[in-house]
Amino acid sequence: LGAVKQLFGEHAYRLSMSSTKSAIGHLLGAAGSVESIFSIMAIRDGVVPPTLNLDSPSPSCDIDLVAKQAKERRVRYALSNSFGFGGTNASLIFAGPP
């Protein structure tokens, strides 16, 4: 979370973060494409998918981690990070219509 705060500064506290891996498992080479679909759907539908099984985040965490239940909110941009085995890493930013 420190990297998120460093990158986004004060805006980090207005972001919602989630991970879909807890819902879909590890899809190996397909993980990035499925995560991209979740990101695009979040923008289209205005719903941030939840991180399932996030039962006890650190009390010191001051970032909005969307745990257990989806969150309705306007999503203008979505950042999808895919960090794979052997250094196969990619980050994509999706934007909604202007």
C-alpha positions in Angstrom: 0.0 0.0 0.0 3.0 2.3 0.5 3.6 2.2 -3.3 0.0 3.3 -3.9 0.3 6.2 -1.5 3.7 7.2 -3.1 2.3 7.0 -6.6 -1.1 8.7 -6.0 -0.3 11.0 -3.1 -3.4 12.4 -1.4 -5.6 11.0 -4.1 -4.8 7.5 -2.8 -7.4 8.1 0.0 -10.2 8.5 -2.6 -9.4 5.2 -4.4 -11.0 1.9 -4.0 -8.8 -1.2 -4.2 -9.7 -4.8 -4.7 -8.4 -8.2 -5.9 -10.4 -10.7 -7.8 -7.9 -13.6 -7.4 -9.7 -14.7 -4.2 -12.9 -15.2 -6.4 -11.3 -16.7 -9.5 -8.2 -18.5 -8.3 -4.9 -18.4 -10.1 -5.5 -18.5 -13.9 -1.8 -18.4 -14.8 -1.5 -16.9 -18.3 -5.1 -16.0 -18.5 -5.1 -14.0 -15.2 -4.3 -10.6 -16.9 -7.1 -10.9 -19.5 -9.7 -11.9 -16.9 -8.6 -9.0 -14.6 -8.9 -6.7 -17.5 -12.5 -7.8 -18.0 -13.2 -7.1 -14.3 -11.7 -3.6 -14.7 -13.7 -2.8 -17.8 -16.9 -4.0 -16.1 -16.2 -1.9 -13.0 -16.1 1.2 -15.2 -19.1 0.2 -17.3 -21.3 -0.9 -14.3 -20.1 1.4 -11.6 -19.3 -1.5 -9.3 -16.0 -2.3 -7.7 -15.6 -6.1 -7.2 -14.9 -7.2 -3.7 -11.8 -9.0 -2.3 -13.3 -12.1 -0.9 -12.0 -13.6 2.3 -10.4 -10.3 3.4 -11.5 -10.8 7.0 -9.1 -8.8 9.1 -7.2 -6.1 7.2 -4.6 -4.2 9.3 -6.2 -1.6 11.5 -3.6 0.8 10.3 -4.7 0.5 6.7 -6.3 3.8 5.7 -6.9 2.9 2.0 -10.4 1.7 0.9 -10.0 -2.0 0.5 -13.2 -3.3 -0.9 -13.7 -6.4 1.2 -16.4 -9.1 1.0 -19.0 -7.1 -0.8 -19.0 -5.2 -4.1 -19.1 -1.4 -3.8 -21.2 0.8 -6.0 -19.4 4.0 -7.0 -18.5 5.9 -10.1 -15.3 4.4 -11.7 -13.7 6.7 -14.2 -10.4 4.9 -14.4 -9.2 1.4 -13.5 -5.6 0.3 -13.0 -5.0 -3.5 -13.4 -1.7 -4.9 -12.3 -0.6 -8.4 -13.3 2.5 -9.7 -11.7 3.4 -13.2 -13.0 5.9 -15.9 -12.5 9.4 -15.3 -14.0 9.0 -11.5 -14.2 6.0 -11.4 -16.6 4.5 -8.2 -15.3 2.1 -5.7 -16.8 0.0 -2.8 -15.7 -2.9 -1.4 -17.8 -5.0 1.7 -17.2 -8.6 1.7 -18.5 -10.7 4.8 -18.9 -14.4 5.2 -19.3 -16.0 7.3 -22.0 -15.3 11.1 -21.8 
